[in-house]
Amino acid sequence: MNDPYVAPLAEVTDPPRSEQAVLEQARRELIATEARLRWVGVICWLVAAYLAMLSALLVVFPEALKQDLSLLRYPVLCAICLVVGYGFLRVQPWVRVPGAVLAAFGLLSFPVGTVVAVLVLLLLYSPQGRRVLTPDYRAVILATPELRNERSGKDKLIDLSVIVLLVLLVGSQVEVGERVIAEPFC
């Protein structure tokens, strides 16, 4: 007996997800971590700019270099920060080790450098940071270039505030560095 009022029985299954949909889902889950790693790259480049300014002072005051060869560390560290910053900005898998080494040196720069270095190390070795800095995830980034981190106006204002504070900090440090390098020769 067929009852016309009985609900039909049907097997309902989710449609199979395409490989592209799986990649997009994986990237959406970790895109905020990508953005944080890119911010570390920006910080590396700001430090490189600071070191480049100190290196320029060595050109203006070459006598300082004749007395203290340890001042050569500024141009060398500047180059290292530029390379590591590029790796962070491009979210390259190779950047984890040199980034951790730079952050370890940053621990010695109390108080601001220490705080930044601890945050960078936490980011690098968090489960999300480890996942983002793998060659497999690099393939996910290359397969989904259209996905971007959507930021609110509040996030952009915080970013701008951080940049302004870092520029002011670097500016004040350049004046101190100039006095340290130039003082004996003026």
C-alpha positions in Angstrom: 0.0 0.0 0.0 1.4 3.3 -1.0 0.5 6.1 1.3 0.6 9.4 -0.7 1.1 11.4 2.5 4.3 9.7 3.6 7.5 11.8 3.1 9.7 10.4 0.4 12.8 8.6 1.5 16.0 9.8 -0.1 19.6 9.6 0.7 21.0 13.1 1.0 24.8 13.6 0.9 26.9 16.7 0.6 28.3 17.3 -2.8 32.0 16.4 -3.1 34.2 19.4 -2.4 36.6 20.3 -5.1 40.4 20.5 -4.4 40.3 24.2 -4.9 37.6 24.6 -2.2 39.7 22.5 0.2 42.7 24.8 -0.4 40.6 27.9 0.0 39.3 26.6 3.3 42.8 25.8 4.6 44.0 29.3 3.6 41.0 31.1 5.2 41.8 29.3 8.5 45.4 30.6 8.6 45.3 33.9 6.7 45.5 35.9 9.9 48.7 34.2 10.8 50.1 35.0 7.3 49.3 38.6 8.0 51.1 38.6 11.3 54.1 37.0 9.7 54.1 39.7 7.0 54.0 42.3 9.9 57.2 40.7 11.2 58.7 41.3 7.8 57.7 45.0 8.0 59.3 45.3 11.4 62.5 43.6 10.0 62.6 46.2 7.2 62.1 49.1 9.8 65.0 47.7 11.8 67.0 47.5 8.5 66.2 51.1 7.8 67.4 52.1 11.3 70.6 50.1 10.8 71.1 51.7 7.3 70.9 55.1 8.9 73.6 54.1 11.4 75.6 52.7 8.5 75.3 56.0 6.7 76.7 57.8 9.7 79.8 55.6 9.3 80.2 57.1 5.8 79.9 60.6 7.2 82.3 59.9 10.1 84.8 57.3 8.7 87.2 58.1 11.6 84.8 56.2 13.9 85.3 53.0 11.9 89.1 53.3 12.1 88.8 53.3 15.9 86.1 50.7 16.4 85.8 47.9 13.8 82.8 46.5 15.7 80.7 49.3 14.0 80.8 47.1 10.8 78.0 45.1 12.4 75.5 47.8 11.4 75.7 47.3 7.6 76.0 43.5 8.0 72.9 43.3 10.3 71.1 45.7 7.9 71.6 43.2 5.0 70.5 40.3 7.2 67.4 42.1 8.3 66.5 43.0 4.7 66.8 39.3 3.5 64.9 38.0 6.5 62.2 40.7 6.2 61.8 39.7 2.5 61.3 36.1 3.6 58.6 37.1 6.1 56.8 39.4 3.7 56.7 36.5 1.1 55.9 33.9 3.8 58.8 31.7 2.7 59.3 28.4 4.5 63.1 29.0 4.9 62.5 32.1 7.1 61.8 30.2 10.3 65.4 29.5 11.3 67.0 32.9 10.4 63.9 34.6 11.9 64.3 32.7 15.1 68.0 33.6 15.3 67.3 37.3 14.8 64.5 37.1 17.4 66.9 35.5 19.8 69.3 38.4 19.3 66.4 40.7 19.8 65.8 39.3 23.2 68.9 41.2 24.3 67.4 44.6 23.3 65.6 45.4 26.4 62.7 46.4 26.7 61.1 46.9 23.3 63.3 44.4 21.4 62.6 41.8 24.1 58.8 42.2 23.8 58.9 42.1 20.0 61.3 39.1 20.0 59.2 37.1 22.4 56.1 37.8 20.3 57.9 36.8 17.1 59.2 33.5 18.6 55.7 32.7 19.9 54.3 33.3 16.4 57.0 31.3 14.7 56.6 28.3 16.9 52.8 28.3 17.4 51.0 25.5 15.7 49.6 28.0 13.1 53.0 29.6 12.5 54.6 26.1 12.0 51.8 25.2 9.5 52.0 28.5 7.5 55.8 28.2 7.2 55.8 24.8 5.5 56.4 24.1 1.8 52.9 22.5 1.6 51.3 25.7 2.8 53.4 27.7 0.3 51.7 25.7 -2.4 48.3 26.6 -0.9 49.2 30.3 -1.1 50.3 30.0 -4.7 47.1 28.1 -5.6 44.8 30.7 -4.0 46.3 34.2 -4.8 42.9 35.8 -4.9 42.3 35.4 -1.1 43.3 38.4 1.0 43.1 39.1 4.7 40.1 41.3 5.2 40.8 44.0 7.7 38.4 46.3 9.5 38.9 50.1 9.8 39.9 49.5 13.5 42.6 47.1 12.5 44.0 49.6 9.9 44.0 52.4 12.6 45.9 50.1 15.0 48.4 49.3 12.2 48.9 53.0 11.4 49.5 53.7 15.1 52.1 50.9 15.4 53.9 52.3 12.4 53.9 55.8 13.7 55.2 54.6 17.1 58.0 52.5 15.5 59.0 55.4 13.2 59.2 57.7 16.3 61.2 55.1 18.2 63.6 54.6 15.3 63.9 58.4 14.9 64.8 58.9 18.5 67.3 56.0 18.3 69.0 57.5 15.2 69.7 60.7 17.1 71.3 58.6 20.0 73.3 56.6 17.5 74.5 59.7 15.8 75.8 61.1 19.1 77.5 57.8 19.9 79.3 57.6 16.6 80.0 61.3 16.0 80.6 62.6 19.5 84.3 61.6 19.8 85.0 63.4 16.4 83.1 66.6 16.8 
